[in-house]
Amino acid sequence: MSSTNYAIAGACTGLMVGLTGIGGGSLMTPILLLLGVAPGTAVATDLWFATITKCAAVGIHQRGGAIDWRVVRKLWLGSLPVAAVTVAVVSREHISGSLGWLTTAVGGAVLVTAVGLIAAPRLQAWARNSRLGEPDRFKSRQPVLTVMAGALLGLLVALTSIGAGAVGTVMLLWLYPLRMTPQKLVATDIAHAIPLAMVAGGGYLLMGQVDISMLLPMLAGSLPAVVLGSIIARRARPRWLQIGVAIVLFCVAGLTLRSALAN
């Protein structure tokens, strides 16, 4: 794949990340795998792609005051330590040369992501009813459940580079059905994802899995696109776009899982 094609893929993914907070891992990692990139390299390179791309977006969202830092800090309590431990375990697998299962894991994560996007409104409606029906009970569980959600995201992201965007968005809608406006949802999810991807990506970097020759053109495409998407997201309603992304992800998941089974 040429540098131009990497840049185009990065631009498309960056635009999606800026608009919805989704796509950094769930689109780019499967694309790299389908192009024959080794699983460890695909995951590692995408983690740094997502980290740098989302750094460009978070400043714009912060200026709009959309980031809910209280929620972000609770997510970090679960996600960062779990990601660090997961990468340490994967590093031992890397030494033994047994990372073939990663392609299957990525395909499964993309499939879960797509289902989560489609089901998000129903989950939010159910959570809203619970929040309004039993407010004290619901609110008392929010802190612990948020930390647990962060831990699950840390595991997913460290294993596959997927989950911080789409799965994180669905979790936040379920945990904070009244608090999360569309703009706040995207901004909070992006802010949480940056240190998480850095922790996971740092481990893969130490393993020598990051491919700079792929990463640089991907970033050249994504950085201007994610800024544009973030500006538009402050005024747009991205639900229609989430549905389109979900349809694409169903197709990508099928191709990735088929590739894994063929190998």
Residue, then its C-alpha position, 0 to 999 in steps of 0.5 A: m500500500s502506497s503512502t498516498n493510500y495510507a494518507i487517504a485511509g487516515a483522512c477518512t478515519g480522522l474525519m469519523v473520529g472528529l465527528t463521532g469519537i469512533g473509528g480510530g481503532s475499529l476502522m484502521t486496525p482491520i484495514l491494516l490486517l486485511l492488507g496483510v500487516a502483521p496483527g501486532t504491528a497493526v494494533a501497535t501502529d493504530l494505537w499511536f495513530a489514534t493517540i495523536t489523532k485524538c490529541a488534535a481533536v481534544g483541544i477543540h472540544q475542550r475549548g467548547g467546554a464539552i469534556d466531562w472530566r469527572v467521568v473521564r477520571k473515573l474511567w481512567l481508574g479502571s482503564l489505565p492499570v488494566a491496559a498496562v497489565t494486559v500489554a505486559v501479558v501480550s509482550r510475553e506472548h510476543i516473545s514466544g511468537s504466538l500472536g496469531w489470535l489477535t486477528t480473530a480478537v480484532g474481528g470480534a471487537v469490531l463486530v461488538t462495536a457495530v452491534g453496540l452502535i445499532a443498539a445504543p438508543r435502546l440502551q440509552a432509553w432503558a438506562r434513562n428509565s432506570r435513572l428516572g425510576e430509581p434515581d438514588r439507586f442508579k446514581s449510587r452505582q454509577p461510580v463503581l460501574t464507571v470504573m468497571a467500564g473503564a477496566l473493560l475498555g482498557l482490556l479491549v484497547a490493549l488487546t485490539s486497539i478497538g473499543a475506546g470510541a464506539v464501545g466507550t460511547v455506548m457505555l457512557l450513554w448507558l451510565y449517564p443517559l441524562r448527562m451526556t449530550p451528543q457533543k459532551l459524549v464525543a468529547t468525553d470519550i476522546a479525552h478518556a481514550i488518549p492516555l489509554a492509547m498511550v499506555a497501551g501503545g507504549g508497551y507495543l512501542l517497546m516491543g518494536q511493533v510500531d511501523i513509523s513508515m505507515l504511521l506518518p502518512m496516516l497522520a498526515g491525512s488524519l490530523p486536518a480531517v479530525v480537526l474539521g470533524s471536531i468543528i462540525a461535531r459541535r453543531a451536528r447530530p451524528r446519529w445518522l453517521q453512527i448508523g453508517v459506520a455500524i454498517v461498514l463495521f459489520c462488513v469489516a468484521g465479516l472480512t476480518l473474521r473470514s481472514a482469520l479463519a482462512n489463516 
